[in-house]
Each structure stands twice: as structure tokens, then as C-alpha cells.
Amino acid sequence: MKYKGKKNKLNVDEQNFVIWGEVKIRIRYDRKKDQSTIMTKESGKERIKEVKNGLILLQLTTNQGNLEYSY
């Protein structure tokens, strides 16, 4: 998770889920537009999956030993 400014304030800039050095999902938050851009890696290329209003937080869970993500 990358922050802009002080860590005490909610200043999340970007969230990543990386396995073996490869980004699986990236969420970038634009404070000025109040939008989160969700990008996933498909066929070796990072593509915008969707844009949502507000701050979207990346959530990691395990399912029978497999690490999964949601938002």
C-alpha cells in the first residue's frame, strides 16, 4: 500500500497484490476525482477492469489454502 502525505490520515494512493513479482491486481485511488481504478493482469498485460466511485479497499482472504482477492 502506498501513501501520500502522513500515514495517520487516510491518504491511500495505490494498493497492489503481487505474487512472485507479478502484479495480479492494482487499485489506484484519485482523491481529486474520488474514484478508484481497478486494474488486473490478463494475458500478460495490465488492463482496466472497472472504475468505481469512492475509495475501494483491496481485501485478501484464504480459501482452502489458496490466497484470493476481492474489493
Jmol script that loads the backbone (N, CA, C; Angstrom):
load data "model"
ATOM      1  N   MET A   1       0.854  -1.152   0.000  1.00  0.00           N
ATOM      2  CA  MET A   1       0.000   0.000   0.000  1.00  0.00           C
ATOM      3  C   MET A   1       0.908   1.226   0.000  1.00  0.00           C
ATOM      4  N   LYS A   2       0.643   2.167  -0.864  1.00  0.00           N
ATOM      5  CA  LYS A   2       1.413   3.408  -0.915  1.00  0.00           C
ATOM      6  C   LYS A   2       0.560   4.544  -0.390  1.00  0.00           C
ATOM      7  N   TYR A   3       1.196   5.407   0.387  1.00  0.00           N
ATOM      8  CA  TYR A   3       0.505   6.550   0.972  1.00  0.00           C
ATOM      9  C   TYR A   3       1.075   7.835   0.406  1.00  0.00           C
ATOM     10  N   LYS A   4       0.245   8.862   0.357  1.00  0.00           N
ATOM     11  CA  LYS A   4       0.708  10.217   0.065  1.00  0.00           C
ATOM     12  C   LYS A   4       0.502  11.015   1.332  1.00  0.00           C
ATOM     13  N   GLY A   5       1.508  11.743   1.747  1.00  0.00           N
ATOM     14  CA  GLY A   5       1.372  12.544   2.962  1.00  0.00           C
ATOM     15  C   GLY A   5       1.603  11.704   4.202  1.00  0.00           C
ATOM     16  N   LYS A   6       0.932  12.046   5.283  1.00  0.00           N
ATOM     17  CA  LYS A   6       1.109  11.379   6.568  1.00  0.00           C
ATOM     18  C   LYS A   6       0.315  10.084   6.621  1.00  0.00           C
ATOM     19  N   LYS A   7       0.900   9.068   7.248  1.00  0.00           N
ATOM     20  CA  LYS A   7       0.227   7.777   7.376  1.00  0.00           C
ATOM     21  C   LYS A   7      -0.961   7.833   8.322  1.00  0.00           C
ATOM     22  N   ASN A   8      -1.007   8.798   9.208  1.00  0.00           N
ATOM     23  CA  ASN A   8      -2.107   8.891  10.170  1.00  0.00           C
ATOM     24  C   ASN A   8      -3.426   9.255   9.503  1.00  0.00           C
ATOM     25  N   LYS A   9      -3.363   9.897   8.360  1.00  0.00           N
ATOM     26  CA  LYS A   9      -4.573  10.290   7.636  1.00  0.00           C
ATOM     27  C   LYS A   9      -4.872   9.247   6.565  1.00  0.00           C
ATOM     28  N   LEU A  10      -6.103   9.224   6.102  1.00  0.00           N
ATOM     29  CA  LEU A  10      -6.488   8.293   5.054  1.00  0.00           C
ATOM     30  C   LEU A  10      -6.028   8.846   3.709  1.00  0.00           C
ATOM     31  N   ASN A  11      -4.807   8.522   3.345  1.00  0.00           N
ATOM     32  CA  ASN A  11      -4.201   9.023   2.113  1.00  0.00           C
ATOM     33  C   ASN A  11      -3.713   7.874   1.246  1.00  0.00           C
ATOM     34  N   VAL A  12      -4.521   6.861   1.058  1.00  0.00           N
ATOM     35  CA  VAL A  12      -4.130   5.713   0.255  1.00  0.00           C
ATOM     36  C   VAL A  12      -4.058   6.133  -1.207  1.00  0.00           C
ATOM     37  N   ASP A  13      -2.949   5.827  -1.841  1.00  0.00           N
ATOM     38  CA  ASP A  13      -2.728   6.186  -3.235  1.00  0.00           C
ATOM     39  C   ASP A  13      -2.879   4.961  -4.142  1.00  0.00           C
ATOM     40  N   GLU A  14      -2.273   3.840  -3.739  1.00  0.00           N
ATOM     41  CA  GLU A  14      -2.280   2.648  -4.579  1.00  0.00           C
ATOM     42  C   GLU A  14      -2.165   1.396  -3.722  1.00  0.00           C
ATOM     43  N   GLN A  15      -2.897   0.346  -4.130  1.00  0.00           N
ATOM     44  CA  GLN A  15      -2.835  -0.947  -3.459  1.00  0.00           C
ATOM     45  C   GLN A  15      -2.506  -1.999  -4.514  1.00  0.00           C
ATOM     46  N   ASN A  16      -1.628  -2.948  -4.156  1.00  0.00           N
ATOM     47  CA  ASN A  16      -1.214  -3.993  -5.088  1.00  0.00           C
ATOM     48  C   ASN A  16      -1.283  -5.353  -4.421  1.00  0.00           C
ATOM     49  N   PHE A  17      -1.581  -6.374  -5.199  1.00  0.00           N
ATOM     50  CA  PHE A  17      -1.467  -7.762  -4.779  1.00  0.00           C
ATOM     51  C   PHE A  17      -0.476  -8.397  -5.742  1.00  0.00           C
ATOM     52  N   VAL A  18       0.699  -8.784  -5.215  1.00  0.00           N
ATOM     53  CA  VAL A  18       1.795  -9.275  -6.044  1.00  0.00           C
ATOM     54  C   VAL A  18       2.146 -10.700  -5.628  1.00  0.00           C
ATOM     55  N   ILE A  19       2.250 -11.596  -6.605  1.00  0.00           N
ATOM     56  CA  ILE A  19       2.711 -12.964  -6.360  1.00  0.00           C
ATOM     57  C   ILE A  19       3.895 -13.223  -7.277  1.00  0.00           C
ATOM     58  N   TRP A  20       5.012 -13.684  -6.686  1.00  0.00           N
ATOM     59  CA  TRP A  20       6.236 -13.991  -7.429  1.00  0.00           C
ATOM     60  C   TRP A  20       6.651 -12.831  -8.329  1.00  0.00           C
ATOM     61  N   GLY A  21       6.533 -11.620  -7.823  1.00  0.00           N
ATOM     62  CA  GLY A  21       6.966 -10.440  -8.552  1.00  0.00           C
ATOM     63  C   GLY A  21       6.005  -9.956  -9.627  1.00  0.00           C
ATOM     64  N   GLU A  22       4.861 -10.610  -9.772  1.00  0.00           N
ATOM     65  CA  GLU A  22       3.884 -10.222 -10.792  1.00  0.00           C
ATOM     66  C   GLU A  22       2.637  -9.640 -10.128  1.00  0.00           C
ATOM     67  N   VAL A  23       2.242  -8.459 -10.583  1.00  0.00           N
ATOM     68  CA  VAL A  23       1.055  -7.799 -10.036  1.00  0.00           C
ATOM     69  C   VAL A  23      -0.184  -8.518 -10.556  1.00  0.00           C
ATOM     70  N   LYS A  24      -1.034  -8.993  -9.647  1.00  0.00           N
ATOM     71  CA  LYS A  24      -2.282  -9.660 -10.031  1.00  0.00           C
ATOM     72  C   LYS A  24      -3.431  -8.659 -10.109  1.00  0.00           C
ATOM     73  N   ILE A  25      -3.448  -7.715  -9.166  1.00  0.00           N
ATOM     74  CA  ILE A  25      -4.473  -6.669  -9.158  1.00  0.00           C
ATOM     75  C   ILE A  25      -3.857  -5.406  -8.572  1.00  0.00           C
ATOM     76  N   ARG A  26      -4.263  -4.272  -9.119  1.00  0.00           N
ATOM     77  CA  ARG A  26      -3.792  -2.967  -8.644  1.00  0.00           C
ATOM     78  C   ARG A  26      -5.013  -2.059  -8.552  1.00  0.00           C
ATOM     79  N   ILE A  27      -5.126  -1.345  -7.440  1.00  0.00           N
ATOM     80  CA  ILE A  27      -6.205  -0.374  -7.273  1.00  0.00           C
ATOM     81  C   ILE A  27      -5.566   0.986  -7.017  1.00  0.00           C
ATOM     82  N   ARG A  28      -5.837   1.933  -7.898  1.00  0.00           N
ATOM     83  CA  ARG A  28      -5.325   3.300  -7.746  1.00  0.00           C
ATOM     84  C   ARG A  28      -6.481   4.217  -7.390  1.00  0.00           C
ATOM     85  N   TYR A  29      -6.250   5.042  -6.374  1.00  0.00           N
ATOM     86  CA  TYR A  29      -7.280   5.973  -5.918  1.00  0.00           C
ATOM     87  C   TYR A  29      -6.889   7.389  -6.285  1.00  0.00           C
ATOM     88  N   ASP A  30      -7.797   8.106  -6.929  1.00  0.00           N
ATOM     89  CA  ASP A  30      -7.611   9.510  -7.288  1.00  0.00           C
ATOM     90  C   ASP A  30      -8.473  10.339  -6.342  1.00  0.00           C
ATOM     91  N   ARG A  31      -7.814  10.999  -5.390  1.00  0.00           N
ATOM     92  CA  ARG A  31      -8.537  11.780  -4.380  1.00  0.00           C
ATOM     93  C   ARG A  31      -9.324  12.929  -4.986  1.00  0.00           C
ATOM     94  N   LYS A  32      -8.765  13.577  -5.994  1.00  0.00           N
ATOM     95  CA  LYS A  32      -9.435  14.738  -6.595  1.00  0.00           C
ATOM     96  C   LYS A  32     -10.742  14.341  -7.276  1.00  0.00           C
ATOM     97  N   LYS A  33     -10.755  13.187  -7.931  1.00  0.00           N
ATOM     98  CA  LYS A  33     -11.966  12.710  -8.605  1.00  0.00           C
ATOM     99  C   LYS A  33     -12.810  11.818  -7.701  1.00  0.00           C
ATOM    100  N   ASP A  34     -12.242  11.397  -6.573  1.00  0.00           N
ATOM    101  CA  ASP A  34     -12.878  10.450  -5.656  1.00  0.00           C
ATOM    102  C   ASP A  34     -13.281   9.179  -6.406  1.00  0.00           C
ATOM    103  N   GLN A  35     -12.295   8.623  -7.153  1.00  0.00           N
ATOM    104  CA  GLN A  35     -12.526   7.411  -7.938  1.00  0.00           C
ATOM    105  C   GLN A  35     -11.388   6.424  -7.737  1.00  0.00           C
ATOM    106  N   SER A  36     -11.737   5.145  -7.751  1.00  0.00           N
ATOM    107  CA  SER A  36     -10.750   4.071  -7.697  1.00  0.00           C
ATOM    108  C   SER A  36     -10.750   3.355  -9.039  1.00  0.00           C
ATOM    109  N   THR A  37      -9.554   3.190  -9.614  1.00  0.00           N
ATOM    110  CA  THR A  37      -9.396   2.462 -10.864  1.00  0.00           C
ATOM    111  C   THR A  37      -8.834   1.090 -10.531  1.00  0.00           C
ATOM    112  N   ILE A  38      -9.556   0.043 -10.936  1.00  0.00           N
ATOM    113  CA  ILE A  38      -9.171  -1.328 -10.632  1.00  0.00           C
ATOM    114  C   ILE A  38      -8.588  -1.941 -11.895  1.00  0.00           C
ATOM    115  N   MET A  39      -7.329  -2.409 -11.795  1.00  0.00           N
ATOM    116  CA  MET A  39      -6.636  -2.991 -12.934  1.00  0.00           C
ATOM    117  C   MET A  39      -6.225  -4.414 -12.605  1.00  0.00           C
ATOM    118  N   THR A  40      -6.394  -5.316 -13.562  1.00  0.00           N
ATOM    119  CA  THR A  40      -5.961  -6.698 -13.399  1.00  0.00           C
ATOM    120  C   THR A  40      -5.021  -7.053 -14.539  1.00  0.00           C
ATOM    121  N   LYS A  41      -4.242  -8.098 -14.313  1.00  0.00           N
ATOM    122  CA  LYS A  41      -3.317  -8.545 -15.346  1.00  0.00           C
ATOM    123  C   LYS A  41      -3.934  -9.737 -16.065  1.00  0.00           C
ATOM    124  N   GLU A  42      -4.127  -9.591 -17.364  1.00  0.00           N
ATOM    125  CA  GLU A  42      -4.705 -10.643 -18.197  1.00  0.00           C
ATOM    126  C   GLU A  42      -3.826 -10.829 -19.422  1.00  0.00           C
ATOM    127  N   SER A  43      -3.465 -12.056 -19.703  1.00  0.00           N
ATOM    128  CA  SER A  43      -2.612 -12.384 -20.861  1.00  0.00           C
ATOM    129  C   SER A  43      -1.319 -11.574 -20.842  1.00  0.00           C
ATOM    130  N   GLY A  44      -0.777 -11.364 -19.640  1.00  0.00           N
ATOM    131  CA  GLY A  44       0.486 -10.653 -19.503  1.00  0.00           C
ATOM    132  C   GLY A  44       0.395  -9.144 -19.597  1.00  0.00           C
ATOM    133  N   LYS A  45      -0.816  -8.604 -19.803  1.00  0.00           N
ATOM    134  CA  LYS A  45      -0.979  -7.155 -19.912  1.00  0.00           C
ATOM    135  C   LYS A  45      -1.924  -6.652 -18.832  1.00  0.00           C
ATOM    136  N   GLU A  46      -1.575  -5.503 -18.282  1.00  0.00           N
ATOM    137  CA  GLU A  46      -2.431  -4.885 -17.271  1.00  0.00           C
ATOM    138  C   GLU A  46      -3.558  -4.127 -17.972  1.00  0.00           C
ATOM    139  N   ARG A  47      -4.787  -4.427 -17.573  1.00  0.00           N
ATOM    140  CA  ARG A  47      -5.958  -3.799 -18.191  1.00  0.00           C
ATOM    141  C   ARG A  47      -6.869  -3.218 -17.117  1.00  0.00           C
ATOM    142  N   ILE A  48      -7.531  -2.127 -17.457  1.00  0.00           N
ATOM    143  CA  ILE A  48      -8.500  -1.535 -16.535  1.00  0.00           C
ATOM    144  C   ILE A  48      -9.737  -2.418 -16.526  1.00  0.00           C
ATOM    145  N   LYS A  49     -10.071  -2.933 -15.347  1.00  0.00           N
ATOM    146  CA  LYS A  49     -11.250  -3.785 -15.208  1.00  0.00           C
ATOM    147  C   LYS A  49     -12.495  -2.934 -14.999  1.00  0.00           C
ATOM    148  N   GLU A  50     -12.375  -1.951 -14.095  1.00  0.00           N
ATOM    149  CA  GLU A  50     -13.501  -1.044 -13.861  1.00  0.00           C
ATOM    150  C   GLU A  50     -13.044   0.170 -13.072  1.00  0.00           C
ATOM    151  N   VAL A  51     -13.883   1.196 -13.086  1.00  0.00           N
ATOM    152  CA  VAL A  51     -13.660   2.414 -12.311  1.00  0.00           C
ATOM    153  C   VAL A  51     -14.872   2.580 -11.411  1.00  0.00           C
ATOM    154  N   LYS A  52     -14.609   2.745 -10.102  1.00  0.00           N
ATOM    155  CA  LYS A  52     -15.706   2.886  -9.137  1.00  0.00           C
ATOM    156  C   LYS A  52     -15.548   4.194  -8.379  1.00  0.00           C
ATOM    157  N   ASN A  53     -16.659   4.752  -7.957  1.00  0.00           N
ATOM    158  CA  ASN A  53     -16.630   5.964  -7.149  1.00  0.00           C
ATOM    159  C   ASN A  53     -16.192   5.626  -5.732  1.00  0.00           C
ATOM    160  N   GLY A  54     -15.442   6.540  -5.123  1.00  0.00           N
ATOM    161  CA  GLY A  54     -15.009   6.379  -3.741  1.00  0.00           C
ATOM    162  C   GLY A  54     -13.729   5.570  -3.629  1.00  0.00           C
ATOM    163  N   LEU A  55     -13.283   5.395  -2.386  1.00  0.00           N
ATOM    164  CA  LEU A  55     -12.083   4.623  -2.082  1.00  0.00           C
ATOM    165  C   LEU A  55     -12.467   3.156  -1.962  1.00  0.00           C
ATOM    166  N   ILE A  56     -11.919   2.332  -2.827  1.00  0.00           N
ATOM    167  CA  ILE A  56     -12.154   0.890  -2.806  1.00  0.00           C
ATOM    168  C   ILE A  56     -10.923   0.240  -2.183  1.00  0.00           C
ATOM    169  N   LEU A  57     -11.141  -0.587  -1.170  1.00  0.00           N
ATOM    170  CA  LEU A  57     -10.033  -1.244  -0.485  1.00  0.00           C
ATOM    171  C   LEU A  57      -9.880  -2.679  -0.963  1.00  0.00           C
ATOM    172  N   LEU A  58      -8.636  -3.071  -1.190  1.00  0.00           N
ATOM    173  CA  LEU A  58      -8.303  -4.424  -1.596  1.00  0.00           C
ATOM    174  C   LEU A  58      -8.403  -5.342  -0.383  1.00  0.00           C
ATOM    175  N   GLN A  59      -9.080  -6.478  -0.547  1.00  0.00           N
ATOM    176  CA  GLN A  59      -9.254  -7.440   0.542  1.00  0.00           C
ATOM    177  C   GLN A  59      -8.632  -8.767   0.129  1.00  0.00           C
ATOM    178  N   LEU A  60      -7.809  -9.346   1.005  1.00  0.00           N
ATOM    179  CA  LEU A  60      -7.187 -10.639   0.752  1.00  0.00           C
ATOM    180  C   LEU A  60      -7.748 -11.653   1.731  1.00  0.00           C
ATOM    181  N   THR A  61      -8.116 -12.829   1.229  1.00  0.00           N
ATOM    182  CA  THR A  61      -8.647 -13.906   2.062  1.00  0.00           C
ATOM    183  C   THR A  61      -8.016 -15.223   1.618  1.00  0.00           C
ATOM    184  N   THR A  62      -8.158 -16.243   2.458  1.00  0.00           N
ATOM    185  CA  THR A  62      -7.730 -17.580   2.069  1.00  0.00           C
ATOM    186  C   THR A  62      -8.953 -18.468   1.920  1.00  0.00           C
ATOM    187  N   ASN A  63      -8.870 -19.381   0.966  1.00  0.00           N
ATOM    188  CA  ASN A  63      -9.944 -20.332   0.711  1.00  0.00           C
ATOM    189  C   ASN A  63      -9.295 -21.692   0.477  1.00  0.00           C
ATOM    190  N   GLN A  64      -9.360 -22.561   1.471  1.00  0.00           N
ATOM    191  CA  GLN A  64      -8.759 -23.894   1.412  1.00  0.00           C
ATOM    192  C   GLN A  64      -7.289 -23.816   1.016  1.00  0.00           C
ATOM    193  N   GLY A  65      -6.566 -22.882   1.609  1.00  0.00           N
ATOM    194  CA  GLY A  65      -5.139 -22.733   1.370  1.00  0.00           C
ATOM    195  C   GLY A  65      -4.778 -21.864   0.182  1.00  0.00           C
ATOM    196  N   ASN A  66      -5.743 -21.407  -0.572  1.00  0.00           N
ATOM    197  CA  ASN A  66      -5.487 -20.524  -1.712  1.00  0.00           C
ATOM    198  C   ASN A  66      -5.745 -19.080  -1.318  1.00  0.00           C
ATOM    199  N   LEU A  67      -4.834 -18.206  -1.708  1.00  0.00           N
ATOM    200  CA  LEU A  67      -4.984 -16.781  -1.440  1.00  0.00           C
ATOM    201  C   LEU A  67      -5.832 -16.159  -2.541  1.00  0.00           C
ATOM    202  N   GLU A  68      -6.911 -15.474  -2.148  1.00  0.00           N
ATOM    203  CA  GLU A  68      -7.828 -14.854  -3.100  1.00  0.00           C
ATOM    204  C   GLU A  68      -7.991 -13.382  -2.769  1.00  0.00           C
ATOM    205  N   TYR A  69      -8.365 -12.597  -3.763  1.00  0.00           N
ATOM    206  CA  TYR A  69      -8.586 -11.173  -3.546  1.00  0.00           C
ATOM    207  C   TYR A  69     -10.007 -10.792  -3.919  1.00  0.00           C
ATOM    208  N   SER A  70     -10.457  -9.710  -3.310  1.00  0.00           N
ATOM    209  CA  SER A  70     -11.746  -9.104  -3.644  1.00  0.00           C
ATOM    210  C   SER A  70     -11.630  -7.627  -3.306  1.00  0.00           C
ATOM    211  N   TYR A  71     -12.680  -6.890  -3.610  1.00  0.00           N
ATOM    212  CA  TYR A  71     -12.689  -5.456  -3.302  1.00  0.00           C
ATOM    213  C   TYR A  71     -14.085  -4.991  -3.111  1.00  0.00           C
TER     214      TYR A  71
END
end "model"
wireframe off; spacefill off
backbone 0.3
color backbone group
